[in-house]
Amino acid sequence: MKVLGMIMAGGKGERLYPLTKERSKPSVPFGGKYRIVDFVLSNFVNSEIFSSYILVQYLSQSLIEYLRTTWRTTGISKDHFLTCVPPQMRIGEIWYRGTADSVRQNINLIRDFAPDVVAIFGADHIYRMDIRQMIDFHVANKADVTVAANVVDLEEASSFGILGVDSKNRIVEFDEKPENPKHIPGRPKKAFASMGNYIFNTDFLMRILQKRFCDVPALDFGKHILPKILSEYRTFAYDFASQKLPGAKPYEEQGYWRDVGNIESFWQTHMDLLGAKPKMDLNNPLWPISTSLFHLPPSKFLGGHVENSMISNGCVIHPNAIVKNCVLGSSIIVGEGCVLEDSIVMDSCEFKKGSKIKKTIVDRFNIVPEKQSVGHIRSEDAQRYYIDPSGIVVIPRGRKKFI
């Protein structure tokens, strides 16, 4: 079956400010050595889907450069490619105005490639997914469109777009953040939340974009299209948690999926990676998350104490330093006597002698001065840095590259 990927990577990620002040949400560094976009791209490649367009828009140059220098954008045949597509303004001087509009403005790419199905996925979530299993479900149910669904607790369902389904997982209603969400048949305390990932039959997708909704300017799959096609077309929900991911370990959270839509969830998702039995274990050779191949030396531990942390390449930990419950990016220098706790540090940062941070996110290219304390006294932090409502301190990206 011929599959085309359309990956929507134009999101602003406004609630992740200041991490998204100079970059789009998909290009935000994550997990020490990755970018958020690496997760969806790895899911496609691991699922043996090698033909994808990445639709970019907001502050896209950082993402374009990252993909150019990190991901192989061509394969051994013309049908293997990874291509960034900014707004082409083929239908007027307009930007992308919603998820469906971004696909509609590039419908010529779908027509030229002529796939059997189109996999339309977002680029700003942390999860691992065998997309081929979703496609198999789509084909087996003779669906026109299949929506990936994550199982959530009913009491939390009002925060999501909820899919009401029948006993065969055919979608019968869709409600955006409903007051009284519909539970899954036979599971009265659970509901299906849309993940914003779709498998469309190509002819059906072309028909609804070019004819049914051709006169709707700002067009979104979840908000405008899905609620209006349920009674006419075969629309199914794919239970994401039911997949059998190669290499998954028994202690991992089944159906792990995080939006990382705000600073608190971004921090917590990093903490989920730590521990002897993490909720999502990135050490999975059968489902690797691909990223940059940094030409850096191994990390060097000159002394100190490192506990329950992830340390990327090129780091130097000096004597009497303490690193506890942290995720460190590449080329981090932790000076003598420094204390880093419950924190996330992105690439190319230095902590001078005796500096301390706690529950802090440090963006790239920063130097924390000698004996500086961050995350301990809120009034002092408020004068220098950004403090999220959750209490997490964020040090924005440094002005100059680290030398």
C-alpha positions as CSV (number, residue, x, y, z in Angstrom):
1,M,0.0,0.0,0.0
2,K,1.3,3.4,-1.0
3,V,1.3,5.8,1.9
4,L,2.1,9.5,2.0
5,G,2.9,11.4,5.2
6,M,1.7,14.9,5.7
7,I,3.3,16.1,9.0
8,M,1.9,19.4,10.4
9,A,4.8,21.3,12.0
10,G,3.7,24.9,11.9
11,G,2.5,25.3,15.5
12,K,3.5,28.3,17.6
13,G,3.5,26.6,20.9
14,E,2.6,29.8,22.7
15,R,2.1,28.1,26.1
16,L,5.8,26.9,25.9
17,Y,7.1,30.5,25.9
18,P,9.9,31.4,26.3
19,L,11.2,28.1,24.8
20,T,9.3,29.0,21.6
21,K,10.3,32.7,21.5
22,E,12.8,32.0,18.6
23,R,11.6,28.6,17.3
24,S,8.5,26.6,16.6
25,K,7.3,24.0,19.1
26,P,8.4,21.0,17.0
27,S,12.0,22.3,17.0
28,V,12.2,22.7,20.8
29,P,15.0,20.4,22.2
30,F,13.8,17.5,24.2
31,G,15.2,14.6,26.2
32,G,18.9,15.8,26.1
33,K,19.7,15.0,22.5
34,Y,16.4,15.2,20.6
35,R,14.0,17.7,19.2
36,I,10.2,17.2,19.6
37,V,9.8,16.6,15.9
38,D,12.2,13.6,16.0
39,F,9.4,11.5,17.6
40,V,6.9,11.7,14.8
41,L,9.6,11.4,12.2
42,S,11.0,8.3,13.9
43,N,7.5,6.8,14.1
44,F,7.1,7.2,10.3
45,V,10.6,5.8,9.5
46,N,10.3,2.9,12.0
47,S,6.8,2.2,10.4
48,E,8.6,2.0,7.0
49,I,6.8,5.1,5.7
50,F,9.5,6.9,3.8
51,S,7.6,9.5,1.8
52,S,6.7,12.6,3.9
53,Y,6.0,16.3,3.5
54,I,6.6,18.5,6.6
55,L,4.3,21.5,6.5
56,V,6.1,24.4,8.3
57,Q,5.0,28.0,9.0
58,Y,5.8,29.7,12.3
59,L,9.5,30.6,12.9
60,S,10.3,27.7,10.6
61,Q,14.0,28.4,9.8
62,S,15.3,26.7,13.0
63,L,13.3,23.6,12.1
64,I,14.2,23.6,8.4
65,E,17.9,23.9,9.3
66,Y,17.7,21.1,11.9
67,L,16.0,18.8,9.4
68,R,18.5,19.7,6.7
69,T,21.5,18.9,8.9
70,T,20.1,16.0,10.8
71,W,17.7,13.9,8.7
72,R,18.5,12.3,5.4
73,T,16.0,14.0,3.1
74,T,16.3,11.7,0.0
75,G,16.4,7.9,-0.4
76,I,17.4,5.3,-2.9
77,S,14.3,6.0,-5.0
78,K,12.3,9.1,-6.0
79,D,9.5,7.9,-3.7
80,H,11.7,8.2,-0.6
81,F,11.9,11.8,0.6
82,L,11.5,14.1,3.5
83,T,10.6,17.6,2.3
84,C,9.7,20.8,4.1
85,V,6.8,22.8,2.6
86,P,6.2,26.4,3.8
87,P,3.0,28.1,2.7
88,Q,3.1,28.3,-1.1
89,M,0.2,30.7,-1.4
90,R,-1.2,28.8,-4.3
91,I,-4.7,29.9,-3.7
92,G,-3.9,33.5,-2.7
93,E,-1.6,35.5,-0.4
94,I,-2.6,33.7,2.7
95,W,-0.8,31.6,5.4
96,Y,-2.0,28.2,6.6
97,R,-5.3,28.7,8.4
98,G,-5.8,25.4,10.3
99,T,-4.7,21.8,10.0
100,A,-7.0,20.9,7.1
101,D,-6.3,24.2,5.2
102,S,-2.5,23.4,5.3
103,V,-3.2,20.1,3.6
104,R,-5.7,21.7,1.2
105,Q,-3.2,24.3,0.1
106,N,-0.8,21.5,-0.8
107,I,-3.3,19.2,-2.4
108,N,-1.3,19.2,-5.6
109,L,1.4,17.2,-3.8
110,I,-1.0,14.5,-2.9
111,R,-2.4,14.4,-6.4
112,D,1.1,14.1,-7.9
113,F,2.2,11.4,-5.5
114,A,-1.0,9.4,-5.9
115,P,-1.0,7.4,-2.6
116,D,-3.6,5.0,-1.5
117,V,-3.9,6.6,1.9
118,V,-2.6,9.8,3.5
119,A,-1.3,9.8,7.1
120,I,-1.8,13.3,8.5
121,F,0.0,13.7,11.8
122,G,1.0,16.5,14.2
123,A,4.7,17.1,15.0
124,D,4.5,18.4,18.6
125,H,3.8,15.4,20.8
126,I,6.0,12.9,22.6
127,Y,5.0,9.3,21.9
128,R,6.0,6.1,20.0
129,M,3.6,4.6,17.5
130,D,3.6,1.9,14.9
131,I,1.6,3.7,12.2
132,R,1.3,0.5,10.1
133,Q,-0.8,-1.1,12.8
134,M,-3.2,1.9,12.6
135,I,-3.3,1.6,8.8
136,D,-4.1,-2.2,9.1
137,F,-7.0,-1.3,11.4
138,H,-8.1,1.4,8.9
139,V,-8.1,-1.1,6.0
140,A,-9.7,-4.0,8.0
141,N,-12.7,-1.7,8.9
142,K,-13.0,-0.3,5.3
143,A,-12.8,3.1,6.8
144,D,-12.8,6.4,5.0
145,V,-10.9,8.1,7.8
146,T,-9.4,6.7,11.0
147,V,-8.6,8.9,14.0
148,A,-5.9,7.9,16.5
149,A,-7.4,7.9,20.0
150,N,-5.8,7.9,23.4
151,V,-7.6,6.5,26.5
152,V,-8.1,9.1,29.2
153,D,-9.8,9.1,32.6
154,L,-13.4,10.3,32.3
155,E,-12.9,13.0,34.9
156,E,-10.1,14.4,32.8
157,A,-11.9,14.1,29.5
158,S,-13.3,17.6,29.5
159,S,-9.9,18.9,28.6
160,F,-9.8,17.0,25.2
161,G,-11.6,16.5,22.0
162,I,-13.6,13.4,22.8
163,L,-14.6,10.7,20.4
164,G,-17.9,8.9,21.1
165,V,-17.8,5.4,19.6
166,D,-20.1,2.4,19.3
167,S,-19.1,-1.2,20.2
168,K,-17.0,-1.5,17.1
169,N,-15.1,1.8,17.6
170,R,-17.0,3.5,14.8
171,I,-17.2,7.2,15.8
172,V,-20.8,8.4,16.4
173,E,-20.0,11.8,17.8
174,F,-17.2,14.2,18.4
175,D,-17.2,16.9,21.1
176,E,-14.5,19.4,21.8
177,K,-13.9,19.7,25.6
178,P,-17.4,18.5,26.5
179,E,-19.0,19.0,29.9
180,N,-20.4,15.5,29.9
181,P,-18.0,13.4,27.9
182,K,-19.1,10.1,26.4
183,H,-17.4,7.0,27.9
184,I,-16.0,4.1,25.9
185,P,-18.6,1.2,25.6
186,G,-17.9,-1.3,28.4
187,R,-15.4,1.1,30.1
188,P,-17.5,3.6,32.1
189,K,-14.6,5.4,33.6
190,K,-12.6,5.9,30.4
191,A,-13.0,8.0,27.3
192,F,-11.3,8.3,23.9
193,A,-9.4,11.5,23.3
194,S,-8.4,12.5,19.8
195,M,-4.7,12.6,19.3
196,G,-5.0,14.8,16.1
197,N,-3.5,12.0,13.9
198,Y,-5.5,10.8,10.9
199,I,-5.4,8.1,8.2
200,F,-7.5,9.2,5.1
201,N,-8.3,7.3,2.0
202,T,-6.9,9.6,-0.7
203,D,-10.0,9.9,-2.9
204,F,-12.1,10.7,0.2
205,L,-9.6,13.4,1.4
206,M,-9.5,15.0,-2.0
207,R,-13.3,15.0,-2.3
208,I,-14.0,16.7,1.1
209,L,-11.2,19.3,0.7
210,Q,-11.9,20.2,-2.9
211,K,-15.7,20.0,-2.9
212,R,-17.5,19.6,0.5
213,F,-15.5,22.2,2.4
214,C,-13.9,24.2,-0.5
215,D,-15.6,27.5,0.6
216,V,-14.6,27.3,4.3
217,P,-11.5,29.6,4.6
218,A,-10.1,28.6,8.1
219,L,-10.4,24.8,8.1
220,D,-9.5,22.4,10.8
221,F,-9.9,18.6,10.8
222,G,-11.1,18.3,14.4
223,K,-13.1,21.5,14.6
224,H,-14.9,21.6,11.2
225,I,-14.6,18.4,9.2
226,L,-14.8,15.5,11.6
227,P,-18.1,16.5,13.4
228,K,-19.9,16.9,10.0
229,I,-18.9,13.7,8.3
230,L,-19.7,11.1,10.9
231,S,-23.2,10.1,9.7
232,E,-22.2,10.0,6.0
233,Y,-18.8,8.2,6.0
234,R,-17.1,5.4,7.7
235,T,-15.1,7.1,10.5
236,F,-13.3,5.0,13.1
237,A,-11.3,5.5,16.2
238,Y,-8.0,3.6,16.5
239,D,-7.2,2.6,20.1
240,F,-3.6,3.8,20.4
241,A,-3.0,1.9,23.6
242,S,-3.9,-1.4,21.9
243,Q,-0.8,-1.3,19.7
244,K,2.0,-3.8,20.3
245,L,5.1,-1.7,20.0
246,P,8.3,-3.6,19.1
247,G,10.7,-3.6,22.0
248,A,8.4,-2.1,24.6
249,K,9.1,-3.1,28.1
250,P,6.4,-4.4,30.5
251,Y,6.9,-1.6,33.1
252,E,6.4,1.2,30.5
253,E,3.1,3.1,30.5
254,Q,0.9,1.5,27.9
255,G,-0.1,4.2,25.3
256,Y,2.3,6.8,26.6
257,W,1.5,10.1,24.8
258,R,2.1,13.6,26.1
259,D,1.2,16.9,24.5
260,V,4.0,18.9,26.3
261,G,1.9,21.9,25.6
262,N,3.0,24.0,28.5
263,I,6.1,24.4,30.7
264,E,4.8,22.1,33.5
265,S,4.0,19.2,31.2
266,F,7.3,19.7,29.3
267,W,9.2,19.4,32.6
268,Q,7.1,16.4,33.8
269,T,7.5,14.5,30.6
270,H,11.3,14.8,31.0
271,M,11.0,13.4,34.6
272,D,9.0,10.5,33.1
273,L,12.1,9.4,31.3
274,L,14.1,8.9,34.5
275,G,14.3,6.1,37.0
276,A,15.0,2.4,36.7
277,K,11.5,1.8,35.2
278,P,10.6,5.0,33.3
279,K,7.1,5.5,31.9
280,M,8.7,5.8,28.5
281,D,12.1,4.1,28.1
282,L,14.1,5.6,25.2
283,N,16.5,2.7,25.3
284,N,14.7,0.6,22.7
285,P,16.8,-0.6,19.8
286,L,13.7,-2.0,18.0
287,W,12.0,1.4,18.0
288,P,14.9,4.0,18.1
289,I,14.3,7.8,18.1
290,S,16.6,9.2,15.5
291,T,18.4,12.5,15.9
292,S,21.6,14.4,15.2
293,L,24.9,12.6,15.2
294,F,26.9,15.0,17.2
295,H,30.6,14.8,16.6
296,L,31.4,15.0,20.3
297,P,33.6,13.1,22.7
298,P,32.2,10.9,25.4
299,S,31.1,12.7,28.6
300,K,33.8,13.0,31.3
301,F,33.2,12.5,35.0
302,L,36.1,14.0,37.0
303,G,34.3,13.4,40.3
304,G,31.1,14.5,41.9
305,H,27.9,12.6,42.3
306,V,25.3,11.8,39.5
307,E,22.0,10.2,40.5
308,N,19.0,9.3,38.4
309,S,19.9,11.5,35.5
310,M,20.4,11.4,31.7
311,I,23.8,12.8,30.5
312,S,24.4,13.5,26.8
313,N,27.7,13.5,24.9
314,G,30.5,16.0,25.5
315,C,29.6,16.9,29.1
316,V,32.2,17.4,31.9
317,I,31.2,16.9,35.5
318,H,33.8,18.4,37.9
319,P,34.7,17.2,41.5
320,N,32.2,17.8,44.3
321,A,29.4,18.5,41.8
322,I,25.9,17.0,42.4
323,V,23.6,16.2,39.5
324,K,20.3,14.7,40.7
325,N,17.1,14.0,38.7
326,C,18.2,15.9,35.7
327,V,18.3,15.6,31.9
328,L,21.4,17.2,30.4
329,G,22.0,18.0,26.8
330,S,25.3,17.9,25.0
331,S,28.4,19.9,25.9
332,I,27.4,20.9,29.4
333,I,30.1,21.9,31.9
334,V,29.2,21.4,35.5
335,G,31.8,23.2,37.6
336,E,33.2,22.2,41.0
337,G,30.7,22.2,43.8
338,C,27.7,22.9,41.6
339,V,24.3,21.4,42.5
340,L,21.8,20.6,39.8
341,E,18.5,19.1,40.9
342,D,15.2,18.3,39.2
343,S,16.2,20.3,36.1
344,I,16.4,20.2,32.3
345,V,19.5,21.7,30.7
346,M,19.8,22.1,26.9
347,D,23.0,22.1,24.8
348,S,26.1,24.1,25.4
349,C,25.6,25.5,28.8
350,E,28.2,26.1,31.6
351,F,27.7,26.2,35.3
352,K,30.4,28.1,37.1
353,K,31.9,27.0,40.4
354,G,29.4,26.7,43.2
355,S,26.3,27.6,41.2
356,K,23.0,25.9,42.0
357,I,19.7,25.3,40.2
358,K,16.6,23.5,41.2
359,K,13.5,22.7,39.2
360,T,14.7,24.9,36.4
361,I,14.7,24.6,32.6
362,V,17.9,26.1,31.1
363,D,17.7,26.8,27.3
364,R,20.8,26.5,25.1
365,F,24.0,28.7,25.2
366,N,23.7,29.9,28.8
367,I,26.4,30.5,31.4
368,V,25.3,30.4,35.1
369,P,27.7,32.6,37.1
370,E,29.8,31.4,40.0
371,K,27.7,30.8,43.2
372,Q,24.5,31.9,41.4
373,S,21.4,30.3,42.8
374,V,18.3,29.6,40.6
375,G,15.1,28.0,41.7
376,H,15.5,28.6,45.4
377,I,14.4,32.1,46.1
378,R,11.4,33.1,43.9
379,S,11.7,36.9,44.4
380,E,15.3,36.9,43.2
381,D,14.5,34.6,40.2
382,A,11.6,36.9,39.2
383,Q,14.0,39.8,38.6
384,R,16.2,37.8,36.2
385,Y,14.2,34.9,34.7
386,Y,10.8,33.7,33.6
387,I,8.8,31.9,36.2
388,D,6.0,29.7,35.0
389,P,2.7,29.6,37.0
390,S,3.7,26.1,38.1
391,G,6.7,27.5,39.8
392,I,9.3,26.2,37.3
393,V,12.0,28.7,36.4
394,V,13.0,29.0,32.8
395,I,16.2,30.6,31.6
396,P,15.7,31.6,28.0
397,R,18.1,30.9,25.2
398,G,21.4,32.6,25.5
399,R,22.3,35.4,23.1
400,K,25.6,34.1,21.9
401,K,26.7,30.6,21.0
402,F,28.9,28.9,23.5
403,I,32.6,28.8,22.7
